[in-house]
Amino acid sequence: MRMNDSCSISIVVDGDACPVKKEIAETALAFRVPVLLVSSYDHLQQPETGVTTIQVDRSDQSADLYIANHISRGDIVVTQDYGLAALALAKSCHVISFRGRIFHNSDIDFMLDSRHHQAKARKQGRYGKGPKKLVDEDRRFFQHKLTKLLHELQENVHP
């Protein structure tokens, strides 16, 4: 998936629950990197400069499957979903969470195992509080980490 021939990477966003769309669009525009925002038809996305929006059906994993089938080596995938993160890492993509956590091959197995144990606990009636609400400081941290990642990728490009 190359949205722009002059750019070797794209930022691909798991858009349904993404709270940092504005920060992604701003940062990508500054680096002239195209963004593909994938979400279900249930989520109306506001147009942003440099952002292409793809809407998929509302079934459970449609956005994740679309993303997994359209990412390429070197792309940046923005998601909270550990399963999608694992697929993206397997395709040699860079993965960052909505809170700015960079996912690595070395920790994805632990994260998937943790997700499995949490799902088992939920089935047994144990529920956690869920993630805390994103605040402005979290948004700035995410944007800082995305900017840093884009700088690093730009520096590693060999003409």
Disulfide bonds with the S-S distance in Angstrom:
none
